[in-house]
Amino acid sequence: MDQIRRRILEGERIPHDEKVFSLFEPHTEWISKGKAGVPVELGLRVCVMAAPDGFILHHRVMERCTDDAVAVPMVQETRDRFPLVRAVSMDKGFHSPSNQTELRQIVGTVVLPKKGRRTQEEAERERDPEFATLRRQHAAVESAINALEVHGLDRCRDHGIDGFRRYVGLAVLARNIQHLGAILRRQERDAEKRRRGPYRKAA
């Protein structure tokens, strides 16, 4: 009611961070996607760290923060849990000059394309074969995100911010279990093929 009074009756331009987008889920945020066909979504961002083998290593529900604000803590927390992590690949949205510097202190190799115009040194760094190879492996996290969405995380069925966090955590756990099951089934099939040996063609 206060928002309606201020906006309609008093003609006030309400700051974005004070707007209410859902009476039932007050944590809902306006997310500018910048994509054709889906320029805007309502909900909460979720940051996901995935390994090249498809397992999700870490996640975070992002409340009132942007990608560049979570880049360093996400990588640091992932590195604390998995000390063997030596490289990280992230989207342009995570870029900032300070993030580039701090991330290199955490992991040896940082694949973080710069937004906007690049210097000659930055352009050469992004043309480096190792940079390009790791950038191509970034498809692993896109696959993990797609799998989460396909298996129910495109819309949260729980309520409240605690319910949202719980729903996301259970979805990540379920995805990892499902991925592990797929690997075990593939190993069983391969073992069975080895036991049967090659088929002989009938004369």
ZIKA-V261584 format. One record per pair of residues at least 4 apart in sequence whose C-alpha atoms are under 7 Angstrom apart, sorted by sequence separation. I is the first residue (numbers start at 1). J is the second residue. D is the distance in whole Angstrom. If there is no record, write none. Layout:
# ZIKA-V261584
I/J/D  I/J/D
This chain:
# ZIKA-V261584
1/5/6  2/6/6  3/7/6  4/8/6  5/9/5  6/10/5  7/11/5  14/18/7  15/19/7  22/26/5  35/39/5  50/54/6  51/55/6  65/69/6  67/71/6  70/74/6  71/75/6  72/76/6  73/77/6  74/78/6  75/79/6  76/80/6  77/81/6  78/82/6  79/83/5  90/94/7  95/99/6  96/100/6  97/101/7  98/102/6  99/103/6  100/104/6  101/105/7  102/106/7  103/107/6  104/108/6  114/118/7  118/122/6  119/123/6  120/124/6  121/125/6  122/126/6  123/127/6  124/128/6  127/131/7  128/132/6  129/133/6  130/134/6  131/135/6  132/136/6  133/137/7  134/138/7  138/142/7  139/143/6  140/144/6  141/145/6  142/146/6  143/147/6  144/148/6  145/149/6  146/150/6  147/151/6  148/152/7  149/153/5  159/163/5  160/164/6  161/165/6  162/166/6  163/167/6  164/168/6  165/169/6  166/170/6  167/171/6  168/172/6  169/173/6  170/174/6  171/175/6  172/176/6  173/177/6  174/178/6  175/179/6  176/180/6  177/181/6  178/182/6  179/183/6  180/184/6  181/185/6  182/186/6  183/187/6  184/188/6  185/189/6  186/190/6  187/191/6  188/192/6  189/193/6  190/194/6  191/195/6  192/196/6  193/197/6  5/10/6  6/11/6  7/12/5  14/19/7  21/26/7  33/38/7  34/39/5  50/55/6  51/56/6  95/100/7  104/109/6  118/123/6  126/131/6  127/132/6  148/153/5  149/154/4  158/163/5  159/164/6  6/12/5  7/13/6  20/26/7  22/28/6  33/39/5  50/56/4  51/57/7  79/85/6  104/110/6  126/132/7  158/164/6  7/14/7  21/28/6  32/39/6  33/40/5  49/56/6  50/57/5  103/110/7  21/29/7  32/40/5  33/41/7  48/56/7  49/57/6  156/164/6  31/40/6  32/41/7  49/58/5  158/167/7  31/41/5  48/58/6  49/59/6  30/41/6  31/42/6  48/59/4  156/167/7  30/42/5  47/59/5  48/60/7  29/42/6  30/43/7  46/59/7  47/60/5  28/42/6  29/43/5  46/60/6  47/61/7  28/43/5  29/44/6  46/61/5  47/62/7  28/44/6  45/61/6  46/62/6  45/62/5  95/112/6  44/62/7  95/113/7  153/171/7  44/63/7  95/114/6  58/78/6  87/107/6  92/112/6  95/115/7  111/131/6  57/78/7  86/107/5  87/108/6  88/109/7  89/110/6  90/111/6  91/112/6  92/113/5  86/108/6  87/109/5  88/110/5  89/111/4  90/112/5  91/113/7  92/114/6  71/94/6  86/109/7  87/110/6  88/111/6  89/112/6  92/115/6  111/134/7  148/171/7  111/135/7  68/93/6  67/93/6  68/94/4  67/94/5  68/95/6  72/99/6  148/175/7  68/96/7  72/102/7  76/106/7  72/103/6  89/134/7  89/135/6  89/138/6  52/137/7  54/140/6  52/140/5  51/140/7  50/140/7  54/144/6  50/141/5  49/141/7  61/165/7  56/172/7  56/176/7  55/176/6  27/161/6  25/160/6
